[in-house]
Amino acid sequence: MIPTIRKATTGDISQIVDFQMNMALETERLELNRDTLTAGVTNVIEGEKGAAYYLAETNGTLAGMLMITLEWSDWRNGWVWWIQSVYIRPEFRGKGLYRQLYSHIVTLAEESDDVTGIRLYVDKTNTNAQKVYKSLGMNGDHYLVYEWMK
């Protein structure tokens, strides 16, 4: 299975919203407000929030996605890309789809003069995802993430 990896467009908003709704239920048992989420996804796709979605499509089916957000690093004088909102449809899991999405993002970062690294965060209980990230050469040894949410 070799998917097509592409940047999301406005025609993908509904599917991205569905993916996000599914992901929130699976990972945090959280029901998101569809209207709020749709507005948030639309803002990303319209380029107003410093983020972008990348989709994996196989045989005409959107099989998975991730979102990149930006963090400026003064220490490195460049951008750090944060991978967020990773979702792979259940029937496509375990087939290397995330690996292909990640590889695409790494290639884009390597080709950019001002991207200095890639980071992500993962729920402590999501051990399957942690194994995947480690297998790709990422490590979780450096930082802990703390948050305050309104």
URJOHU-V262761 format. One record per residue. RES is the residue in one small letter. PSI is psi in whole degrees, -180 to 180 (* if undefined). NEAR is the number of other ideal C-beta (glycine too) atoms within 10 Angstrom. Layout:
# URJOHU-V262761
RES_PSI_NEAR + RES_PSI_NEAR
This chain:
# URJOHU-V262761
m_113_11 + i_106_8 + p_162_21 + t_127_13 + i_127_21 + r_160_14 + k_141_12 + a_153_19 + t_176_10 + t_-28_10 + g_-12_8 + d_-3_19 + i_-49_18 + s_-43_11 + q_-39_16 + i_-42_24 + v_-45_19 + d_-45_15 + f_-45_24 + q_-42_21 + m_-46_17 + n_-44_14 + m_-45_17 + a_-40_16 + l_-45_12 + e_-46_12 + t_-30_15 + e_4_10 + r_43_7 + l_129_10 + e_114_9 + l_154_17 + n_115_10 + r_-40_12 + d_-44_9 + t_-45_9 + l_-43_17 + t_-42_16 + a_-42_11 + g_-45_17 + v_-43_25 + t_-43_15 + n_-39_12 + v_-50_20 + i_-33_20 + e_2_10 + g_22_9 + e_1_9 + k_15_15 + g_37_12 + a_166_19 + a_145_18 + y_143_23 + y_134_19 + l_146_21 + a_123_24 + e_131_15 + t_127_17 + n_42_8 + g_3_6 + t_131_13 + l_116_20 + a_-24_23 + g_173_24 + m_167_24 + l_162_23 + m_142_20 + i_129_23 + t_163_16 + l_140_13 + e_127_12 + w_130_13 + s_109_12 + d_-30_6 + w_-33_8 + r_-5_12 + n_49_9 + g_177_15 + w_143_19 + v_127_17 + w_129_22 + w_127_16 + i_127_21 + q_171_14 + s_45_18 + v_127_21 + y_130_22 + i_130_20 + r_141_17 + p_-40_9 + e_-10_9 + f_-2_18 + r_150_14 + g_12_11 + k_11_15 + g_13_15 + l_-44_19 + y_-41_22 + r_-40_12 + q_-40_19 + l_-47_22 + y_-44_23 + s_-40_13 + h_-44_17 + i_-42_19 + v_-43_15 + t_-45_11 + l_-42_17 + a_-43_18 + e_-32_9 + e_-12_8 + s_138_12 + d_-18_6 + d_15_10 + v_124_20 + t_-9_17 + g_173_13 + i_135_19 + r_162_16 + l_165_17 + y_155_13 + v_143_18 + d_138_10 + k_-29_9 + t_-8_9 + n_71_14 + t_-31_10 + n_-46_11 + a_-40_15 + q_-40_15 + k_-41_10 + v_-48_20 + y_-42_19 + k_-39_11 + s_-20_9 + l_3_13 + g_7_8 + m_156_16 + n_155_7 + g_26_15 + d_-15_5 + h_-45_6 + y_152_8 + l_147_7 + v_127_9 + y_152_5 + e_158_5 + w_128_4 + m_139_3 + k_*_2
